[in-house]
């Protein structure tokens, strides 16, 4: 089977999509998903342009997110026990999206994110303390899952004892988003979603009555230009998206970062010798291991992109992970270069009005994490017998396990 006939849904391609990306960049800036005929935009210029044209390439694709199994009476019946899924951020366009975005931007402001730095550093320190004496660990289990979960739990008002619940709920939302799960898992996920909604509703009510200093309280009590506050379904929808965006994607980015550092000891040494490179290194990690590998767009009217026609009603995927390895934008695109001058132009957080609202928080977590990891750990390597595998998900891509060895700095 040559690259031209392969699908992003092929298990082999899902584990290693890069040969397909390389083939597409050389031969076809737009490919099709053979199973559906949907177009997948692969090159940087076209992905960037489409992301900046929400009037033509809309985010109102909730029907695709729901998937065929949403019509399953058992799944629908379970979800009906909770609150309806609302189009707020990810699946909304202006003017609806504009209102929600402005409200959430207040909660995700730079001052609020900066105020979290000391707490993030404390969490990072404790997580590293938990494995540093062992000389080895599964980085996903020991660190990259724990940090984002702890941060988002704190911001959504969940206690330490509820962290496992938050991770389970987040996984359920992410699994449904990826459309790669059997019906039994769809049913399981539906139960988890309703459980999340019920638990968070209690916290929403408490913050309406007595505001607290966390992200959830900011969203619950946000007011903009005298508008009415958000209702329960709207808050639950926003919180769900923030939980997944602030958890799954940062977990995957942290794991991807440690893999690239371990596989490129020259770059690892370069950043360790010059911590000022950490910020740019993070952008290069996000470019090479884009956690949100792609996102859907709905064509709203007959139009063109890159000289190619698109019909109203078509579903298109913007494949950010492929765009971020486009040689026309990034010379030697598969190379991990912590000094790459245009690394920050990546599309890992999207672009335009739908740029990830939590990008500042994710960057803050990654900056603190890698600064401390490189300060305290030397000679980070992938364990000799390790098999690195990624989660089977069309949209969200990340390592499920990263066994590493290391030396304690100064030992």
FENPEPE-V925201 format. One record per helix or strand. SS is the DSSP state (h for helix, s for strand). FROM is the first residue (numbers start at 1). TO is the last residue. If there is no record, write none. Layout:
SS_FROM_TO ; SS_FROM_TO
//
This chain:
h_3_5 ; h_11_15 ; h_18_27 ; s_30_33 ; s_38_41 ; h_44_51 ; s_57_58 ; h_62_66 ; h_68_71 ; h_73_79 ; h_96_107 ; h_110_115 ; h_117_129 ; h_132_134 ; s_136_138 ; h_139_156 ; h_160_178 ; h_183_209 ; h_215_221 ; h_232_245 ; h_248_263 ; h_265_273 ; h_275_288 ; s_292_292 ; s_295_299 ; s_303_305 ; s_308_310 ; s_315_318 ; h_320_323 ; h_343_345 ; h_352_354 ; h_359_376 ; s_377_382 ; s_390_390 ; s_396_396 ; s_399_399 ; s_403_408
//
